[in-house]
Amino acid sequence: MRDPSVSRYSAGRLSPIRRTADLRRLRDEQFDVLVIGGGVTGAGAAVDAASRGLKVALVEARDFAAGTSSRSSKLIHGGLRYLEQLELHLVHEALTERGLLATRIAPHLVRPVPILVPLPASNPAQRVWQRGYYGLGVAAYDAFAGVFGGGRGMPLHRHLSRDGARHIFPSLRADKIAGAIRYYDGQMDDARLVVNLARTAAAQGAAVVTSARVTGFLREAREVVGVRVKDLEAPGSEEFEVRARTVVAATGVWSDDMSQMLHDVGVRPGFQVRASKGVHLVVPRSAITGEAGLILRTATSVLFVLPWGGHWIIGTTDTDWQLDRSHPAASARDISYLLDQVNTVLDRPLTTDDIEGVYAGLRPLLSGEADSTSKLSREHAVVEPMLGLMLVAGGKYTTYRVMAADVIDRAVRRLGGPFRESRTDQLPLLGADGYAAAWRDRQDTARRHGVTTGVVEHLLERYGTLTVHLLAMMAADPELAVPLDGAPEYLAVEVAYAALAEGALHLDDVLTRRTRISIETAHRGSASAEHAARVMGRVLDWDDTVRTREVEHYLARVTAERESQTMPDDRTADAARVGAPDVRGLASDRRSDPSDRRSGSGDRRSGSGDRREGAGDRGSDLGDRHPDSDPPGDRSSDLLEIDL
Ligand SMILES: Cc1cc2nc3c(=O)[nH]c(=O)nc-3n(C[C@H](O)[C@H](O)[C@H](O)COP(=O)(O)OP(=O)(O)OC[C@H]3O[C@@H](n4cnc5c(N)ncnc54)[C@H](O)[C@@H]3O)c2cc1C
């Protein structure tokens, strides 16, 4: 539980000093719940448990959202296509969550995005049928949200003629459409929402530590009583034990590794998780003229074209992946598939020259132990393969809160005692309190702080009411008020704040997840790396050697990613990508399940992709280049005396 004498904001500040203190807590205390995995599911579970009054720890091997949770389509959605499949309970659940997130839990991070469903040009009879069919679906979607959605938080849908659709989306080819229906879903910055969840958990008293990899379970008889943790920021240090009465593994596509750690006692996990790769392209807003997103049907699934600030996000693919899970690579084949799909409806075809960024993520799809790939489900599951250990996986980003409540309900049943029911539906995340008023007053705020309204809007949409802290930092240090080199839509203060309060430990954390510079600029962050490293280094006490190493790591990663995206298939793209070592010194991240070794790659399109242990090894341990033990100092006090 949080010390009530400390403000919620201070308690949720993930500074370097806080990391050191939380590492000490991991060694010294016994927790009610220890959560493994700082993606949306794990961070959500930590918030749920901590807000029920439980003593909670959250450990993440790399950075918050470094896995799938920073690589999604960034929609908080009911899933229009689940409606078509008549999976009404899933639609209902997701629309309820969408309403809660947009109106109460994270209104600063979740906003309505208009999306057009184009109606294909066809003969008059088909046109009537299609408009009726899609119209009914979208109307049902709105009705579900209205009736069940916990405060819809989204405008209603509207039918558009062909001219109406092209007015909103002039780049749509006139000969391809008969009209469109416009509906709304929620859009968010997935990585920022996870950081916000982790900070909210910290504000509720949870010990929250990144770069902390679980390497095994502590067991007494047939019961799990904790975990062994390796601090990846101190590679020369010993692993240490963390005691917990229940352990929750929310490790997404790494879930099977958890059961593998209990292999010797013959534990059956209850489910297996398959990884399905989804690739997105990012192109500049000027490449397509439109004021709304598009949802297009493909042969096997759907393709989104979504407005994203000054950019468009186009995705996604859906292919099996059994290669490196930490750094899934997009191949030239993935990229040309996406371009081909989107170009079917655009009047000016996109080419590879239009692409600013590319990212790939892995869907954690559940399969029962004997199920075939075709039966993979997007629903989540909670299992307790061994006393004291719960696995939660599957689902989707939108329903993280439901997954979190389910797994913590189960933990609470095991713990017994007078713990409350989940109340996260009533709990605004940090920065959400007072957001509507802050948005209303943004011009006054800008005037008071001597910045443009655009700056205040940019900050409000990323930090909510915590914006006042960034404005205060800018006022105290004018060097923080300048735009970042190579990415002028971001300010230097955002880099400093990421290190000071948002748990960023490496340049990659800032350029890839606290900001989205790595996918939003044609240079992919290379031109911002030096400046960002200087600003970060001031907070984290980096000397020249560390700063140079951070920049080199980042540039090597960009080079490897670019190279991988010119490779013809998954196997060659993966080989190019793993050439750049992980800045946290993680070793190769292939599955440890021997059955995978037999099956080879599952890239259905390429039919290639055997596992190459050698290539993985190249991307292995750079640990000896890290500073060995001393945690970075906390220069926040030198930088600024502000109670964050
Ligand atoms: C291409 C794509 C598009 C998507 N689009 C959407 C969308 O628009 N809307 C939506 O609702 N959903 C979407 N999803 C689904 C959604 O992104 C995922 O369901 C969700 O992010 C999974 O979160 P997670 O926390 O379960 O897993 P992850 O985010 O992968 O988190 C697992 C974490 O566990 C950590 N970990 C693993 N092993 C260890 C260990 N030994 N010790 C410590 N930590 C460990 C990892 O580092 C990782 O950070 C999409 C998914 C993909 C791939």
The ligand as a MOL file (V3000), in Angstrom:
LIG
                    3D

  0  0  0     0  0            999 V3000
M  V30 BEGIN CTAB
M  V30 COUNTS 53 58 0 0 0
M  V30 BEGIN ATOM
M  V30 1 C 0.1860 -6.6650 -35.0830 0
M  V30 2 C -0.7200 -6.6180 -33.8980 0
M  V30 3 C -1.7690 -5.7130 -33.8640 0
M  V30 4 C -2.6070 -5.6770 -32.7540 0
M  V30 5 N -3.5720 -4.7240 -32.7150 0
M  V30 6 C -4.3790 -4.6430 -31.6380 0
M  V30 7 C -5.3230 -3.6060 -31.5410 0
M  V30 8 O -5.3790 -2.7040 -32.3790 0
M  V30 9 N -6.1310 -3.6010 -30.4660 0
M  V30 10 C -6.0790 -4.5530 -29.5060 0
M  V30 11 O -6.8930 -4.5140 -28.5950 0
M  V30 12 N -5.1510 -5.5370 -29.5470 0
M  V30 13 C -4.2940 -5.5950 -30.5750 0
M  V30 14 N -3.3240 -6.5430 -30.6370 0
M  V30 15 C -3.1890 -7.5000 -29.5220 0
M  V30 16 C -2.4390 -6.8760 -28.3430 0
M  V30 17 O -1.4020 -6.0350 -28.7820 0
M  V30 18 C -1.8610 -7.9870 -27.4470 0
M  V30 19 O -2.8930 -8.8760 -27.1220 0
M  V30 20 C -1.2800 -7.4210 -26.1560 0
M  V30 21 O -0.3950 -6.3520 -26.4000 0
M  V30 22 C -0.5450 -8.5290 -25.3940 0
M  V30 23 O -0.0320 -7.9860 -24.2140 0
M  V30 24 P 0.7030 -8.8900 -23.1430 0
M  V30 25 O 0.9930 -8.0270 -21.9760 0
M  V30 26 O -0.0980 -10.1090 -22.8840 0
M  V30 27 O 2.0490 -9.3500 -23.8640 0
M  V30 28 P 3.3890 -8.5010 -24.0870 0
M  V30 29 O 3.1030 -7.0880 -24.3970 0
M  V30 30 O 4.2170 -9.2400 -25.0700 0
M  V30 31 O 4.0840 -8.5180 -22.6730 0
M  V30 32 C 4.7600 -9.6400 -22.1730 0
M  V30 33 C 5.9740 -9.1190 -21.4220 0
M  V30 34 O 6.5630 -10.1810 -20.6760 0
M  V30 35 C 7.9470 -9.9130 -20.6110 0
M  V30 36 N 8.6560 -11.1420 -20.2440 0
M  V30 37 C 8.7410 -12.2820 -20.9470 0
M  V30 38 N 9.4960 -13.1910 -20.2920 0
M  V30 39 C 9.8920 -12.6000 -19.1360 0
M  V30 40 C 10.7040 -13.0210 -18.0480 0
M  V30 41 N 11.2890 -14.2150 -18.0280 0
M  V30 42 N 10.9180 -12.1490 -17.0210 0
M  V30 43 C 10.3470 -10.9090 -17.0180 0
M  V30 44 N 9.5720 -10.4650 -18.0430 0
M  V30 45 C 9.3460 -11.3000 -19.0930 0
M  V30 46 C 8.2810 -9.4480 -22.0200 0
M  V30 47 O 9.4990 -8.7370 -22.0770 0
M  V30 48 C 7.0680 -8.6050 -22.3550 0
M  V30 49 O 7.2740 -7.2270 -22.1220 0
M  V30 50 C -2.4320 -6.5870 -31.7000 0
M  V30 51 C -1.3720 -7.4830 -31.7320 0
M  V30 52 C -0.5060 -7.4790 -32.8140 0
M  V30 53 C 0.6570 -8.4000 -32.8230 0
M  V30 END ATOM
M  V30 BEGIN BOND
M  V30 1 1 1 2
M  V30 2 1 2 3
M  V30 3 2 2 52
M  V30 4 2 3 4
M  V30 5 1 4 5
M  V30 6 1 4 50
M  V30 7 2 5 6
M  V30 8 1 6 7
M  V30 9 1 6 13
M  V30 10 2 7 8
M  V30 11 1 7 9
M  V30 12 1 9 10
M  V30 13 2 10 11
M  V30 14 1 10 12
M  V30 15 2 12 13
M  V30 16 1 13 14
M  V30 17 1 14 15
M  V30 18 1 14 50
M  V30 19 1 15 16
M  V30 20 1 16 17
M  V30 21 1 16 18
M  V30 22 1 18 19
M  V30 23 1 18 20
M  V30 24 1 20 21
M  V30 25 1 20 22
M  V30 26 1 22 23
M  V30 27 1 23 24
M  V30 28 2 24 25
M  V30 29 1 24 26
M  V30 30 1 24 27
M  V30 31 1 27 28
M  V30 32 2 28 29
M  V30 33 1 28 30
M  V30 34 1 28 31
M  V30 35 1 31 32
M  V30 36 1 32 33
M  V30 37 1 33 34
M  V30 38 1 33 48
M  V30 39 1 34 35
M  V30 40 1 35 36
M  V30 41 1 35 46
M  V30 42 1 36 37
M  V30 43 1 36 45
M  V30 44 2 37 38
M  V30 45 1 38 39
M  V30 46 1 39 40
M  V30 47 2 39 45
M  V30 48 1 40 41
M  V30 49 2 40 42
M  V30 50 1 42 43
M  V30 51 2 43 44
M  V30 52 1 44 45
M  V30 53 1 46 47
M  V30 54 1 46 48
M  V30 55 1 48 49
M  V30 56 2 50 51
M  V30 57 1 51 52
M  V30 58 1 52 53
M  V30 END BOND
M  V30 END CTAB
M  END
